[in-house]
Amino acid sequence: MGIQINGQNDNISATDGGLTISDLEINQSGISTFNAGVGIGDSIFHLGDDDTQIRFPAADTVSIETAGSERLHIDSNGDLG
């Protein structure tokens, strides 16, 4: 494993087997386990198919999109749309 710190840009890069960390991006091959939680800004999408997503478009709301269109929507009241 190697770690490089670039003092000019304060970038940290590390590579070890299937894990790569570079700038603000983490790439992991294989299964990842998170024991506490994962914060998501807006969406989870499949690489190579970014018009199919699980989204969090508003507070207490979740939606699922396929082919770029919303197919399932659950709002803060638990209503399906």
C-alpha positions in Angstrom: 0.0 0.0 0.0 1.3 3.5 -0.8 0.2 6.8 0.5 1.2 10.1 -1.2 0.6 13.5 0.3 0.9 16.4 -2.1 1.6 19.5 0.0 0.7 21.9 -2.9 -2.9 20.7 -3.2 -3.3 18.8 0.1 -4.4 15.7 -1.9 -4.1 12.3 -0.4 -3.9 9.2 -2.6 -3.8 5.6 -1.4 -4.1 2.3 -3.3 -4.3 -1.2 -1.8 -5.7 -4.1 -3.8 -9.4 -3.3 -4.7 -9.5 0.0 -2.8 -8.4 3.3 -4.3 -8.7 6.7 -2.6 -7.8 9.8 -4.7 -8.7 13.4 -4.1 -12.3 13.2 -2.9 -13.2 9.9 -4.7 -13.2 6.4 -3.2 -13.3 3.4 -5.5 -13.9 0.0 -4.0 -14.2 -3.3 -5.8 -16.0 -6.0 -3.9 -18.5 -5.8 -1.0 -18.3 -2.8 1.4 -19.7 -2.9 4.9 -20.6 0.2 6.8 -21.3 -0.4 10.5 -23.0 3.0 11.4 -24.5 4.7 8.3 -23.9 6.2 5.0 -24.9 9.8 4.1 -26.3 10.2 0.5 -26.7 13.7 -1.0 -29.5 12.9 -3.4 -29.3 9.5 -5.2 -27.8 6.1 -5.5 -27.3 4.9 -9.1 -25.7 2.0 -11.0 -22.4 2.8 -12.8 -23.1 2.8 -16.5 -26.8 3.3 -16.0 -27.2 6.7 -14.3 -30.8 7.2 -15.4 -31.9 4.4 -13.0 -31.7 5.7 -9.4 -33.0 5.5 -5.9 -33.5 9.1 -4.9 -34.1 11.2 -1.8 -35.7 14.3 -3.5 -37.1 16.0 -0.4 -37.2 15.5 3.4 -38.8 12.3 4.4 -39.3 11.3 0.8 -37.9 8.5 -1.3 -38.3 7.7 -5.0 -37.2 5.1 -7.5 -36.5 6.1 -11.1 -36.0 3.9 -14.2 -35.1 5.1 -17.7 -35.0 8.7 -16.2 -38.7 8.7 -15.0 -40.0 8.4 -11.5 -41.8 5.0 -11.1 -42.3 4.9 -7.3 -42.7 7.8 -4.8 -43.2 7.5 -1.1 -43.8 10.8 0.7 -43.6 11.9 4.3 -47.1 10.7 5.0 -46.3 7.2 3.7 -48.4 7.7 0.6 -47.4 5.8 -2.5 -47.4 7.7 -5.8 
